[in-house]
């Protein structure tokens, strides 16, 4: 695939297409504009640590000082070096590299005017493997079971099948409970 353009709307469109958004309910895009500089944080729900995204990405971005004389193409580097506290950020302009980073349970920060994105380690997925069924025993069938909530089970699938083509669609069923 191609690289980032530096135009946030175009770059978001390219990554949304890779992850089949808005059809894919697991792909999260959080947009913000501190000091009128448009940015977006992207991650997979359940794979990235949501509390970490809020505490170590979104909060520092909302509380940061203005860029001052920083050139638009240099904003991501300044964010990585001076604003984000994680110390694990790397820059990349390759959409395939960014998608692989997101699939690994991490977050990506895009900034309008930057032809590179900040890749931030934010893994927070369930670490249990797919296990054997607790109640059903079969002699000649697969011995794999998903025993947790739908979110945990989807996360386990994302860990095994690291492809943006795994799409989670949420639908309400039932007229009384509205279960998803």
N, C-alpha and C positions, 0 to 999 in steps of 0.2 A: 504494500500500500504506500501511499505518499506521506509526506511530512506535513507538519503544521504550517498554517499560512500566516499566523499572527492575528488574524481576524477571528475574534472569539466566536461569533455566530457560525462562521464556516467550520471552525475546528470542532465546535460542539455538534454540529450537524454530521460531520464525518464520524465522530466517535459514537453518536447516537445510532447512526446507520450500522456500525460494526456490531453494536450490542442490541440491535433490533428494538430500540426505544421509540415510542412509548409502550410498545407491546410487551416488552420484557419488564415485569414489575420489580425485578431485583436490581436493575440498573438505576442508581440514584444520581441525580444532578442537583447540587445545591448552588444556586447563583447568589452572588452578593456584589455590592458596588461601594466599598469604602472609599470615600473622597472621590466619588464619581469615576472610579476605575473598575470596569466590569471584570469579574472573575467568576470561576466556577470550580467546584470541588466535585469529583466524580469517583464513585466506588460502587461495589456490589453489596447490597444489603445482606447482612448475615456473614459475609466474608471479611469485611473490614470492621474494626472496632468502632462502633458508632460513638461511644463516649469519647474515645480518643480523637475521632474526627472533629467532634464538637469542641473538646478542650484544647487540642494541640494544633488544630487547623483553623476552624471557624472563629473561635474566640480571639486568638492572636490577630487574625486578619481584620476583624471588626474593631479591635483596639489599637491597631497600628497607627503610626504617625504618617502624615502625607509623604508621598515619594519625593517631593521637592524637585530637584533638578534631574532626577533619574530619567534617562531616556526610556521610552516605552519598550524597546527591544531588550532592555537590561532589567526590567521589573522582576522577572522570575528569579534571576540570580540574586537580586537584593532581598527578595522575600525569603529565599532559601537560606541565605547567609545571616540576615539580620532580624527577621521577624519570626520564622517558624522555629520552635524550640526543640524539634526532634533530633536534629543533627544527622539525620539519615537520608536527607534529600539528595536526589540526583536530577540532572537535567536531561531531557531527551526531546527530540523533535519528531521522532518516528512513531507514527500512529500504531504500528504493529507492536512496538516495544511498550508503548503506553497501555495498549489493550492487554498485553501479557502481564504487565504490572498490576492492573486492576483485577485480572483473573486470579492473580496470586494472593488476593485478599488485601490489597493495598489501595491507596488513594492517589489521585492525580489532581494537581492544581493547574488550571489554565488561567492565563491573564491576558486581557485584550492588549494587543500590540506586541506580544512576545511570540516568537517563532519556536520557542521551546516551552515545555511544561515541567513542573516540579513533580517528581515521583517521590511520594512519601510512604515509608513503611507504616502500615496501620493494621496489620493482621490481627484478627480477633475472632476467628471462626472456631467452631466446635472441633475438638481434636480427637474425638472418639471415631474409630473406624466403623464401617458398616458391619454389624454383628450377625449372629445367628438368631433366628426367631426364638422368642421366649416360650411360646405356647404351642407352636406347630413343629412337629418333627417329620421330616420326609427323608426317605432312604435315597431316592434317586432324583432329587430336585435341587435347585440352588439353595444354599444355606445362608441366605443374606436377608436381613430385616432392617426396617427403619422403625425404630421404637419411640422416637421423640416427636416433638411438635413439627408442623409443616415447615417452619422456618429452619429448624435444625436439620431436618431431612434434606431440604433444598441446598443448604450449605454443604452437607456431606456430598451431595451429587456434584456441586460446583467444584469441590476439592478434587474429586475423582475425574470429572470430565471438564478440564480447563479449556473450554471453548466458548466464544461469545454466541455460538449458535444454540446453546442451552437456554431456552426461554421459559421463564416462569410467568404464567398468566394466572391472575387471581380472579375468581368468579364467586359471587354470592349464590348459595344454594339454600333452599328452605325459606318458607314465608314467615316462620315464627322466629327462628334463631339467626337468620342471615349469616350463616357460617361461611367462612372463606376457605 
